[in-house]
Each structure stands twice: as C-alpha cells, then as structure tokens.
Amino acid sequence: MLKPVRMCKVNILLLQKHLNAITNALAESGLVHLVDAATQSKDRLLSAVDLDQDRRRLQALSSRCTLLLEALGVEKDAEAPKINSLEMEEMELLLNKVSERYQEYDREIAALLEDSAELSRESERLNEYPLQSVSLSALRNLSHFYMLTGKMRLDTFLKARQILDKQAILIRSEDDSGKVLALSSRANRWMVEEDLNKLGFEKIELPENLDRDIPDKQKQYHDEIDQLRQRLDQARLGVLRLSEQYAGVLLAVKRQLGALLAVQQAQSMFGKSRQLYCISGWVPREKVEKVRELVREATAGVGVVEVIDADDDELVKAGLDEVPVQLQSGALERPFQMLVTNYSMPNYYEFDPSIFVGITFVIMFGYMFGDIGQGATLALVGLYLRFSKRNFSLMLRDTGTLLAFCGLAASFFGLCYGSVFGYESHEFLKPLWLSPLHEQDIPRLLLTAVGMGVVFLSVAVLINVANQFLAKKYFAGTFDKFGLLGIIFYWSTLAIGVNVALKRSFAPWQLLFVALPLLLLFLREPLHNLVRHRNPFHESSFMDLFLEGSIELMETLTGYLSGTVSFVRVGAFAISHAALCLAVFAIIGMFKNMSFGTGLSILVAILGNLLIILFEGMVAAIQCVRLEYYELFSRFFQGGGKAYSPFQFSEKTEEQ
C-alpha cells in the first residue's frame, strides 16, 4: 500500500518579457499542474490575465482550419510537417488565400452539378414522350387532328377506350411504362381532355423550347452533359491539387493554432500585477529542482521560484485548495489502479489501495473461476494483449495484465480443485485441496470463502484506521463503526462464535468485548463533545443523541453481518462454475455412442469451454468488482481526489 506522490506548490514570479518563454518551457517539461494564481494570492494582490479576445480569434482560426482540412479531404491523423512558426496574421492570410481558391472551385462545382442535373431532367422528360421517332414538324403541324400523349394505368385505359370509342383513338404501349397516345378531331379536343383527366390521365407534353427532333435533341443533351462532366472533373482535379499543395501547411498551421490555444489557456490561469506575472501550480517533490532549472534557463536567472510543501500550504489547510494526486504506478500496479480510479481517484491524504485491490481481486476471481485449462487460456490471452507488437492502447495492455494475473490465479485454484477444462477425475488429476462438487467439500468451500471475507474486511477497516490516524483524525479512527472500536467488536463477535462452534463453550465475561465497543459507539457524539470541551448534549437533545446512537449501532451490526455474508457468493460461484463444467461433460457423454460421436464430443468440449470462459469469466469479474466497490471500498475509501494533470502540449500541437 503506497501513498500518492508527495506534492509541492510552486509560485513562479517573472517579468512579462519572459512570459511566452516560460510558458513553452513548462509545456515542454510537462511537470506543473497549473492552478489559478489570481485566486491563490493573498489579499487579492494579483489580477487575472485577460486573453479572451485573442482566444476567440484563435478559436475562430482553428475552426476555419479544421473545416478547410475536412473540405479538402485531408485525414485528421495525417502527420504534419515541420514549418517555421507563423504569426497569427500570417496564418490568417494563408487561410484566406486557400479558402478563396477552394470557394472558387466549390462554386464552380456546384454550378456544374446544377446544370448537369437540369439537363438530365430535360432528357428524362423527353424519354417519357411516347413518339420518340416522329419528326418535330409532324407533331406540331397537325391541322385537322388533336393529339394527346401521357400515361394511364391499364384498367383505366380500357375504361377510357370504351367511353371515348366514338370520339378518339387510344393506343397504349405494350411495355409496362403505361404510355398512351390519344388522337381526336380538334372539335372534340376539350371533351376528350376532360374525360381523360377524370380517369387519371397524366399528360406528357413536348418542351416548348424544343427546336429539333427528339433523337437529335437527346444527342445534344448527352453531348452537353459529357462536356459538363469533363469540366466537373477538371474542377475536382483542381481541388485535389489544392489539397496536395496546402495539406501539409494546413496541418502544421492547425497544430500551431492548437499550441497557441494551449498556451493562452495556460496563461489565463496566471496572475499579474503592474510589473510582474505569477504562475502557481503543483509539482511532484522530486521534480522541484527541474522546475527551478527550467525557470532559471527560460528567464535568464531572473525568475523567482517559491516552494511550499503540500502539508504546509495555508489554502490547503483552510480547504480552499486541493492537492492533485499522482499515483505511484508501475506496469504491474497500473491495471489495478485502473479499477480504483474507475470508482474514484484517492485523495492526497489516504493510501492508494491499488495493491490491496490487486491481491483481493485476483484471489476472489481465482477462487470463483478455478480451472487449470480455462485459467491458462485467460492468462495466454492476457499475455498476448500485454506483450503483442500490435498497436494496442495502454488501457488494453493493462487489461491484458489484469487477465494474465486472474488467469494464473484461476489455474492455481484449478490445481487445488483438480479441474482441467472442466474435467474432474481423481484418476486423471487428484485435487490438492477439495472438489467444489463433492458434497462433503461444499461446506468447507463456503466457510473458506467467508473466512476470506473476514480477512479482507478486517484489512479494509485497518486501512481506514491508518488513513484516519495519518490525517490526525484520531477520534474518527477510533470511535467509528469502521474504526478501532468497530474492528474490536467484529473480531470479538467472530471469536465468540468460533469458540462456541468448535469448543461448545461460552463464558459470560467474553460479552464484555462485544458490549463495550457497542456502548462506546452508542455514546460517540457525547464523548466527541466532551473531547472538544463542550456540553455532552451540545446542540442536540437527549432523544436526538439516543436515535443517532441507535442508528449507529444498527448500521454497525448490519454492516459487518451483510459484509461477511456477502462473501458466501465467492464460494457459491465456485460451485456454479464447476456445475456448468459438469453440464458440458454430461452433454459430451450423450454423444459418445452416436455416429460421429467423437467429433461432436470434441466440438462440444471446445464450444462449451469457450462459453464458460466468456460467460463465467464475465460473471466472476462482475462479482469481484461488486465486492471490491460495495463491501471493501465502503469501509475505508474516501476518494474524491483530483488527478495530477500537468500542463503540456499534446502530440497534435507544436510549441511556439
């Protein structure tokens, strides 16, 4: 169990001319967790640095650059080349230049697409016309006849032909297009049109601007569309060339803008007086000298660094500032720190419970998932994730480490249970300890799980006592259900229970070790008031204190009882895991005497074990997390800490 890294607050005083140099030096070092210097100053002697106008301008430029990169089809993760630092005005001019050229191409492409779409629509309209091969003059110079063209459904067409049998000639195309030609005398045109419209006739007319026969006009449209497509290809090629020409520069500008925004975000946390600027932040104690050195280099020896230990900081003592937390992590601890921080970040003044979590989590998982083969499979998967040369994320590699530990623990308990890929046989492998499915071994399995819970809960309470004592909260570490009185009550109750169960003997004086801690917990508030030299019933009536004490006793009794009983589930899931494996081999036994029985048995064994590894492994992990968070963490873990997050440039930015 390790404490978080010791922290010191640094206050750096410097001149304005060194402001950018020191900001870049701090970003490059990645050592200082910045805090608002203006609020840290005594008597408000420092004012905040106002950079809102510049920041808004930078954000606007950054947004423009991002949109331009997207428009040019440049990958966000593409590597940016190194270029000389540009002033803000130079970057703005560059963005304006590229943006104007892109907009010219964009407008041209939009116009060409619109023209092409219009020509395509006109061509489609001509395609709809039934009389494709008839000359335009023949269609428009009918002196005695009136011709209508359009569409009708087959049923309405037949009905229309009956109705207009004497007035018009109706002809329908043989395909499924439904095209109809109606020919009548000019004298009957209005009656024919009216009757056809009533029957759902959709008129198709020649465009008024049609100046040539339909086949010739279609050819003209197709030629014009081909020309537009060629111009469109040229415009798109221009955009591609523009992207090739400026993609690298724009990526570099985007990176520089990100760096400038990071610098301004940091500088907005600085404080200033008339002549001086102040930077405040937290630094790991062993890194303080590095900070002194970089300040000396960035300010030519002019800058001043004040160092205050976290325990001596007045604002921290007053509760006005919070010390950030950096956990001491190695490759083996980090996976379990991931479990801790997923619940909450430890605060600066408590133990980092990662090692305790690692030990308890792995033991409980192995106990519930005990099998040599299945555990080895999990371990191999974990080792692959941890040591693979593939580009796995750090989180995935840490998950691999966690799987490897859990798999090894499962293999160890599998050796104790005599189980290999769910197969248990004393002739094949005799268990070193017990078998979860043997009736005489089940009570021992469950009692051992409860005993494991007793040990884990006791350690959790002792950690809480240590945390309270280190924080100099001696009363809270003693007079609390999870303090010294609580653990004395717990151990005494367990000792009496074990003595009665094993020796069948009981001495009344033993109850003193149970009753006295409970009585002191019941009188906690009056005793606390006496320690503070106040009236025992300070700000509370006797009835209020009686109710509070009674509730405290009930919480103590139920908390320890429910916490202890909860660990029965560890043994119960070990039994359910073994029972599921037994079910798989029962199915295998059904296939033995069937044709292709050997092949089916092997298939069921493989699929069954995969199902158990996935399903039971997930269930066991969930139960471990539940016991950690709700049964163990609730005894000692305060959390609520703020993670140490030093100011630094990201990989996508570049210092200016």
C-alpha positions in Angstrom: 0.0 0.0 0.0 1.6 3.2 -1.1 0.8 6.8 -0.6 0.4 9.1 -3.6 3.4 11.0 -4.8 4.4 13.9 -2.4 3.5 17.3 -3.9 4.8 20.8 -3.5 3.2 24.0 -4.6 5.4 26.3 -6.7 4.8 30.0 -7.2 6.9 31.5 -10.1 7.5 35.2 -10.3 8.7 36.6 -13.7 8.7 39.6 -16.0 6.3 40.0 -18.9 9.1 39.6 -21.5 9.7 36.1 -20.3 6.1 35.1 -20.3 6.0 33.1 -23.6 9.4 31.5 -23.0 8.4 30.2 -19.5 5.0 29.0 -20.8 6.6 27.0 -23.6 9.3 25.6 -21.2 6.6 24.5 -18.8 4.6 22.9 -21.6 7.6 21.1 -22.9 8.5 19.7 -19.4 5.0 18.6 -18.5 5.7 19.0 -14.8 3.4 21.7 -13.4 -0.3 21.1 -12.6 -1.5 24.7 -13.0 -3.9 26.4 -10.7 -5.5 29.9 -10.8 -2.8 32.2 -9.5 -5.1 35.1 -9.0 -7.3 33.3 -6.6 -4.2 31.9 -4.8 -2.8 35.4 -4.0 -3.1 36.8 -0.5 -5.4 39.8 -0.2 -6.1 39.6 -4.0 -2.9 41.4 -4.9 -2.9 39.7 -8.3 -5.4 40.1 -11.1 -6.3 37.6 -13.8 -4.7 37.7 -17.2 -7.4 38.6 -19.7 -6.8 36.9 -23.0 -10.5 36.3 -24.1 -10.3 38.4 -27.3 -7.1 36.7 -28.5 -8.5 33.3 -27.6 -11.7 33.8 -29.5 -9.7 34.9 -32.5 -7.5 31.8 -32.3 -10.6 29.5 -31.9 -12.1 31.1 -35.0 -8.9 30.5 -37.0 -8.7 26.9 -35.6 -12.3 26.2 -36.6 -11.7 27.6 -40.1 -8.6 25.5 -40.5 -10.5 22.4 -39.4 -13.3 23.0 -41.8 -10.9 23.7 -44.6 -9.0 20.4 -43.9 -12.3 18.5 -44.0 -13.3 20.2 -47.2 -10.0 19.3 -48.9 -10.3 15.7 -47.7 -7.2 15.7 -45.5 -7.0 13.0 -42.9 -7.2 14.3 -39.3 -4.4 12.0 -38.2 -2.1 12.7 -41.0 1.4 13.7 -39.9 2.1 17.5 -40.1 5.4 18.6 -41.5 7.7 20.9 -39.5 7.5 24.5 -40.6 8.7 27.8 -39.2 6.5 29.4 -36.6 3.9 31.8 -38.2 2.4 34.9 -36.7 -1.3 35.0 -36.2 -1.7 37.5 -39.1 0.3 35.2 -41.4 -1.9 32.2 -40.6 -5.0 34.3 -41.2 -3.7 35.4 -44.6 -2.8 31.8 -45.6 -6.3 30.6 -44.6 -7.9 33.4 -46.5 -5.9 32.5 -49.6 -6.6 28.8 -49.5 -10.2 29.4 -48.6 -10.8 31.8 -51.5 -9.3 29.3 -54.0 -11.4 26.5 -52.6 -14.6 28.5 -52.7 -14.0 29.3 -56.3 -13.7 25.6 -57.1 -16.7 24.9 -54.8 -18.9 27.4 -56.6 -17.9 26.2 -60.0 -18.6 22.5 -59.0 -22.0 23.5 -57.6 -22.9 25.3 -60.7 -21.8 22.5 -63.0 -23.7 19.9 -60.9 -26.8 22.1 -61.1 -26.6 22.5 -64.9 -25.9 18.8 -65.3 -28.9 17.9 -63.2 -31.1 20.3 -65.2 -30.0 18.7 -68.5 -30.6 15.2 -67.1 -34.1 16.2 -66.0 -34.9 17.6 -69.5 -33.5 14.4 -71.1 -35.7 12.3 -68.8 -38.7 14.3 -69.8 -38.0 13.6 -73.5 -37.6 9.9 -72.7 -41.1 9.9 -71.3 -42.6 11.1 -74.5 -44.2 8.2 -76.4 -43.5 9.3 -80.0 -39.7 9.3 -80.0 -39.1 8.7 -83.7 -41.7 11.1 -85.1 -40.4 14.3 -86.6 -41.0 17.5 -84.7 -42.7 19.2 -87.7 -45.2 16.3 -87.9 -46.0 16.6 -84.3 -46.6 20.3 -84.3 -48.3 20.9 -87.7 -51.5 18.8 -87.3 -54.2 20.9 -88.9 -57.3 18.7 -88.5 -56.3 16.4 -85.6 -55.6 17.0 -81.9 -53.0 14.7 -80.3 -52.5 14.0 -76.6 -49.7 12.0 -75.1 -49.4 10.8 -71.5 -49.7 7.8 -69.1 -52.6 5.7 -67.8 -53.0 2.5 -65.8 -54.2 -0.5 -67.8 -57.6 -0.7 -66.1 -58.4 3.0 -66.6 -57.1 2.8 -70.2 -59.5 0.1 -71.1 -62.4 2.0 -69.5 -61.3 5.2 -71.3 -61.3 3.4 -74.6 -64.9 2.3 -74.1 -66.1 5.7 -73.1 -64.3 7.5 -75.9 -64.9 4.9 -78.6 -66.6 7.3 -81.0 -64.6 10.5 -80.1 -60.9 9.4 -80.0 -58.5 6.7 -80.9 -56.5 5.5 -77.9 -53.3 3.5 -78.2 -51.2 2.1 -75.3 -47.6 0.9 -75.4 -47.0 -2.8 -75.0 -44.4 -2.4 -72.2 -45.1 -1.6 -68.6 -44.4 2.2 -68.9 -48.1 2.9 -69.4 -47.6 5.4 -72.2 -50.8 6.4 -74.1 -51.4 8.2 -77.4 -54.9 9.8 -77.9 -55.9 11.1 -81.3 -59.2 13.1 -81.8 -60.6 15.8 -84.0 -60.0 19.3 -83.0 -63.7 19.8 -82.4 -63.7 17.1 -79.7 -60.5 18.1 -78.0 -62.0 19.7 -74.9 -64.4 16.8 -74.2 -61.7 14.2 -74.8 -59.2 16.0 -72.5 -61.9 16.4 -69.7 -62.9 12.7 -69.9 -59.2 11.5 -69.8 -58.4 13.8 -66.9 -61.3 12.3 -64.9 -59.8 8.9 -65.4 -56.3 9.8 -64.1 -54.6 10.6 -67.4 -51.1 12.1 -66.8 -50.3 14.4 -69.7 -46.8 14.4 -71.2 -46.1 17.4 -73.4 -43.1 18.3 -75.5 -41.0 21.1 -74.1 -41.9 24.5 -75.6 -38.3 25.3 -76.4 -37.8 22.1 -78.3 -36.1 23.2 -81.6 -35.3 19.8 -83.2 -36.4 16.2 -83.4 -36.3 14.3 -80.2 -33.4 11.9 -81.1 -31.3 14.9 -82.2 -32.2 16.8 -79.0 -31.3 13.8 -76.8 -27.9 13.7 -78.5 -27.4 17.4 -77.9 -28.3 16.9 -74.2 -25.9 13.9 -73.9 -23.1 15.9 -75.5 -23.7 18.8 -73.2 -23.7 16.6 -70.2 -20.5 15.0 -71.2 -18.9 18.4 -71.6 -20.2 19.4 -68.1 -18.7 16.2 -66.7 -15.3 17.0 -68.2 -15.4 20.5 -66.7 -16.5 19.0 -63.4 -13.6 16.5 -63.4 -11.2 19.4 -64.1 -12.7 21.4 -61.1 -12.4 18.4 -58.8 -8.9 17.9 -60.0 -8.2 21.5 -59.1 -9.5 20.8 -55.5 -7.2 17.7 -55.4 -4.2 19.7 -56.5 -5.1 22.4 -53.9 -5.2 19.7 -51.2 -1.9 18.3 -52.3 -0.3 21.8 -52.3 -1.6 23.0 -49.0 -2.5 19.9 -46.9 0.8 19.8 -45.1 0.9 23.5 -44.4 -2.7 23.5 -43.1 -1.9 20.6 -40.8 1.1 22.4 -39.4 -1.0 25.6 -39.0 -3.7 23.6 -37.2 -1.0 22.2 -34.9 0.5 25.6 -34.2 -3.0 27.1 -33.5 -3.6 24.2 -31.1 -0.3 25.1 -29.3 -1.2 28.8 -29.2 -4.6 27.9 -27.7 -3.0 25.7 -25.1 -0.5 28.5 -24.2 -3.3 31.0 -23.9 -5.4 28.6 -21.8 -2.4 28.2 -19.5 -1.7 31.9 -19.4 -5.3 32.7 -18.5 -4.5 30.9 -15.2 -1.6 33.2 -14.5 -1.8 36.2 -12.2 -0.3 39.6 -12.8 0.5 42.8 -11.0 1.7 46.0 -12.6 5.2 44.7 -13.4 5.2 41.0 -12.6 3.5 37.8 -13.6 2.9 34.9 -11.2 2.5 31.2 -12.1 1.1 28.8 -9.5 0.9 25.1 -9.7 1.7 21.7 -8.1 4.8 19.7 -8.8 6.0 16.3 -7.5 8.5 17.0 -4.8 11.3 15.1 -6.6 10.7 17.3 -9.7 11.0 20.7 -7.9 14.7 21.1 -8.8 13.9 20.5 -12.5 11.3 23.3 -12.3 13.9 25.6 -10.7 16.3 24.9 -13.5 13.9 25.4 -16.4 12.7 28.7 -14.8 16.4 29.8 -14.5 17.0 29.0 -18.2 13.8 30.5 -19.5 14.2 33.8 -17.6 18.0 34.1 -17.7 18.2 33.7 -14.0 15.7 36.5 -13.3 12.6 34.3 -12.3 12.0 33.5 -8.7 10.5 30.2 -7.5 8.8 29.8 -4.2 8.2 26.2 -3.0 5.6 25.2 -0.4 5.1 21.6 0.8 1.5 20.5 0.5 1.2 19.9 4.2 2.3 23.5 4.9 0.1 25.3 2.4 -2.3 27.6 4.1 -5.0 27.4 1.4 -5.0 23.6 1.6 -5.3 23.7 5.4 -8.2 26.1 5.0 -9.9 23.8 2.5 -9.6 26.4 -0.3 -7.3 24.4 -2.5 -7.0 20.7 -3.3 -3.7 18.9 -3.8 -3.7 16.9 -7.0 -3.0 13.2 -6.8 -0.4 11.3 -8.8 -0.4 7.6 -8.1 3.0 5.8 -7.9 2.4 3.3 -10.7 4.4 0.5 -12.3 3.4 -1.8 -15.1 2.0 -4.3 -12.6 0.1 -1.9 -10.4 -1.4 0.2 -13.2 -4.2 -2.3 -14.1 -5.5 -2.3 -10.5 -5.2 1.5 -10.3 -7.5 1.5 -13.3 -10.1 -0.4 -11.1 -9.6 2.1 -8.3 -9.8 5.3 -10.4 -12.9 3.9 -12.2 -14.6 4.2 -8.8 -12.9 7.4 -7.7 -9.5 9.0 -7.5 -8.0 8.6 -4.0 -7.5 11.9 -2.2 -4.0 13.1 -1.4 -4.1 12.1 2.3 -5.1 8.4 2.0 -3.4 5.3 1.0 -3.5 4.2 -2.6 -5.5 0.9 -2.3 -4.3 -0.5 -5.7 -2.1 -3.3 -4.3 -4.9 -4.3 -1.8 -7.4 -4.3 -4.7 -5.0 -6.3 -6.9 -4.4 -9.0 -4.3 -8.1 -9.3 -3.3 -9.5 -9.1 -6.8 -7.1 -11.8 -8.2 -7.7 -14.2 -5.2 -11.5 -13.9 -5.4 -11.5 -14.3 -9.2 -9.3 -17.4 -9.0 -11.5 -18.9 -6.2 -14.7 -18.5 -8.3 -13.1 -19.5 -11.6 -10.8 -22.3 -10.6 -9.7 -24.3 -13.6 -6.2 -25.1 -14.8 -7.0 -25.1 -18.6 -9.5 -22.2 -18.6 -7.3 -20.1 -16.4 -4.3 -20.8 -18.6 -6.3 -19.7 -21.6 -7.2 -16.4 -19.9 -3.6 -15.9 -19.0 -2.4 -16.5 -22.5 -4.9 -14.0 -23.9 -3.8 -11.5 -21.3 -0.1 -12.1 -22.1 -0.8 -11.6 -25.8 -2.6 -8.3 -25.2 0.2 -7.2 -22.8 3.3 -8.1 -25.0 1.9 -8.1 -28.5 3.8 -5.9 -31.1 0.4 -4.7 -32.4 -0.5 -1.1 -31.8 -2.8 -1.8 -28.8 -3.7 1.1 -26.5 -2.2 1.3 -23.0 -5.6 0.6 -21.5 -5.9 -2.6 -23.5 -2.4 -3.7 -22.5 -3.3 -3.0 -18.8 -6.4 -5.1 -19.3 -4.1 -7.9 -20.6 -2.0 -7.7 -17.5 -5.2 -8.0 -15.3 -6.3 -11.0 -17.4 -2.9 -12.7 -17.0 -3.0 -12.3 -13.2 -6.6 -13.6 -13.0 -5.8 -16.5 -15.3 -2.8 -17.5 -13.2 -4.9 -17.4 -10.0 -7.6 -19.4 -11.7 -5.1 -22.0 -12.7 -3.7 -22.2 -9.2 -7.2 -22.8 -7.7 -7.9 -25.2 -10.6 -4.9 -27.2 -9.3 -6.5 -27.1 -5.8 -9.8 -28.3 -7.2 -8.4 -30.8 -9.7 -10.1 -29.3 -12.7 -8.7 -29.1 -16.2 -11.0 -27.6 -18.9 -14.0 -28.5 -16.7 -12.9 -32.2 -16.4 -12.5 -33.6 -12.9 -11.3 -37.1 -12.2 -9.2 -38.3 -9.3 -7.6 -40.8 -11.6 -6.5 -38.1 -14.0 -5.7 -35.3 -11.5 -6.2 -35.5 -7.8 -7.3 -32.2 -6.2 -4.7 -30.7 -3.9 -7.5 -29.3 -1.6 -11.1 -30.1 -2.4 -13.6 -30.5 -5.2 -16.4 -27.9 -5.4 -19.0 -30.6 -6.4 -18.3 -33.1 -3.7 -21.0 -32.9 -1.1 -18.6 -33.2 1.8 -16.4 -30.4 0.5 -19.1 -27.8 -0.2 -19.4 -26.6 3.5 -15.6 -26.2 3.7 -15.6 -24.3 0.4 -18.3 -21.8 1.6 -16.7 -21.4 5.0 -13.3 -20.7 3.5 -15.0 -18.0 1.3 -16.5 -16.4 4.4 -13.1 -16.6 6.2 -11.5 -14.9 3.2 -14.2 -12.2 3.5 -13.4 -11.8 7.2 -9.7 -11.2 6.4 -10.4 -8.8 3.6 -12.9 -6.8 5.6 -10.6 -6.6 8.6 -7.7 -5.4 6.4 -10.1 -2.8 4.9 -11.1 -1.5 8.3 -7.4 -1.4 9.4 -6.6 0.7 6.3 -9.4 3.1 7.3 -7.9 3.4 10.8 -4.4 4.1 9.3 -5.9 6.7 6.9 -7.6 8.5 9.8 -4.6 8.4 12.0 -2.3 9.7 9.3 -4.8 12.5 8.7 -4.6 13.1 12.5 -8.2 12.3 12.9 -7.7 10.1 16.0 -11.2 10.3 17.3 -12.7 9.3 13.9 -10.2 6.5 13.6 -11.2 5.1 17.0 -14.9 5.9 17.5 -16.3 4.7 14.3 -18.1 1.6 13.1 -15.2 1.1 10.7 -12.6 2.3 13.3 -10.8 0.6 16.2 -14.0 0.0 18.1 -15.7 -1.5 15.1 -12.9 -3.9 14.4 -12.7 -4.9 18.1 -16.4 -5.6 18.1 -16.1 -7.6 14.9 -13.2 -9.7 16.0 -14.7 -10.3 19.4 -18.0 -11.5 17.9 -16.2 -13.8 15.5 -14.0 -15.2 18.3 -17.1 -16.0 20.5 -18.9 -17.6 17.5 -15.9 -19.7 16.6 -15.3 -20.7 20.2 -19.0 -21.8 20.7 -19.0 -23.7 17.4 -15.8 -25.6 17.9 -15.4 -25.9 21.7 -19.1 -25.7 22.7 -18.1 -23.4 25.5 -19.1 -19.9 26.4 -18.0 -17.5 29.2 -20.3 -14.5 30.0 -17.3 -12.2 30.5 -16.5 -12.6 26.8 -19.5 -10.5 26.0 -17.7 -7.5 27.5 -15.5 -7.3 24.4 -18.7 -7.1 22.3 -20.8 -4.8 24.5 -18.2 -2.3 25.5 -17.3 -1.3 21.8 -21.0 -1.0 21.1 -21.7 1.1 24.1 -18.8 3.5 23.2 -20.1 3.7 19.6 -23.6 4.5 21.1 -22.1 7.3 23.1 -20.0 8.6 20.3 -21.5 12.1 20.0 -21.5 12.9 23.7 -17.9 11.7 24.0 -16.9 13.7 21.0 -18.4 16.8 22.6 -16.5 16.1 25.8 -13.3 15.8 24.0 -13.9 19.2 22.5 -14.6 20.5 26.0 -18.3 21.1 25.2 -21.5 20.1 26.8 -22.2 16.4 26.1 -25.6 17.4 24.6 -24.3 20.4 22.7 -26.8 21.4 20.0 -28.7 18.1 20.4 -31.3 16.8 22.8 -31.1 13.5 24.6 -33.6 12.0 22.3 -31.6 13.1 19.2 -28.5 11.5 20.6 -30.4 8.4 21.5 -31.7 8.0 18.0 -28.3 8.7 16.4 -26.6 6.2 18.7 -29.3 3.6 18.0 -28.9 4.1 14.2 -25.1 3.9 14.5 -25.4 0.5 16.4 -27.8 -0.9 13.8 -25.5 0.2 10.9 -22.6 -1.4 12.7 -24.4 -4.7 13.2 -25.9 -4.9 9.7 -22.7 -3.6 8.0 -20.5 -6.3 9.4 -23.1 -9.0 9.1 -24.1 -8.3 5.5 -20.4 -7.7 4.5 -19.3 -11.0 5.9 -22.3 -13.0 4.4 -21.7 -11.3 1.0 -18.5 -13.4 0.6 -20.6 -16.6 0.6 -21.2 -15.7 -3.1 -17.5 -16.3 -3.8 -17.9 -20.0 -2.8 -21.3 -20.2 -4.4 -20.0 -19.0 -7.8 -17.1 -21.5 -7.5 -19.8 -24.3 -7.2 -21.8 -22.9 -10.1 -18.7 -22.8 -12.3 -18.0 -26.4 -11.5 -21.6 -27.3 -12.1 -21.6 -25.7 -15.5 -18.5 -27.6 -16.4 -20.2 -30.8 -15.3 -23.2 -30.0 -17.5 -20.9 -29.6 -20.5 -19.3 -33.1 -19.9 -22.8 -34.6 -19.4 -23.7 -33.4 -22.9 -20.4 -34.9 -24.2 -21.4 -38.2 -22.6 -24.6 -38.2 -24.5 -22.7 -38.1 -27.8 -20.2 -40.9 -27.1 -22.2 -43.7 -28.6 -23.6 -41.8 -31.6 -22.2 -41.8 -35.1 -19.6 -39.1 -35.4 -19.7 -39.0 -31.6 -16.0 -38.4 -31.2 -16.1 -35.4 -33.4 -19.2 -34.0 -31.8 -17.8 -34.5 -28.3 -14.7 -32.6 -29.2 -16.8 -29.8 -30.7 -19.0 -29.6 -27.6 -15.9 -29.6 -25.3 -14.4 -26.7 -27.2 -17.5 -24.6 -27.6 -18.6 -25.4 -24.0 -15.3 -24.3 -22.6 -15.3 -21.1 -24.7 -18.8 -20.3 -23.4 -17.7 -20.9 -19.8 -14.6 -18.8 -20.2 -16.6 -15.9 -21.7 -19.8 -16.1 -19.6 -18.4 -17.4 -16.2 -15.3 -15.2 -16.6 -17.5 -12.1 -17.0 -19.8 -13.1 -14.1 -16.8 -13.7 -11.8 -15.2 -10.4 -12.8 -18.5 -8.6 -12.1 -18.8 -10.2 -8.7 -15.2 -9.3 -7.9 -15.9 -5.6 -8.8 -19.1 -5.6 -6.8 -17.4 -7.0 -3.7 -14.5 -4.5 -4.1 -16.7 -1.4 -4.5 -19.6 -2.2 -2.2 -18.1 -4.3 0.5 -14.4 -3.3 0.8 -14.2 0.3 -0.5 -17.2 1.4 1.7 -15.0 0.5 4.7 -12.1 2.7 4.0 -12.1 4.5 0.7 -12.8 8.2 0.7 -11.9 9.1 -2.9 -12.9 12.4 -4.4 -9.3 13.3 -5.3 -8.2 15.4 -8.2 -5.9 13.7 -10.7 -2.5 15.3 -11.3 -2.7 16.8 -14.8 0.4 18.8 -15.7 0.3 21.4 -18.4 1.9 20.1 -21.6 1.5 20.2 -25.3 -0.3 17.2 -26.8 1.1 15.2 -29.6 -1.0 17.2 -32.1 0.4 20.6 -31.1 3.7 22.2 -31.5 5.3 24.7 -29.2 5.7 28.2 -30.4 
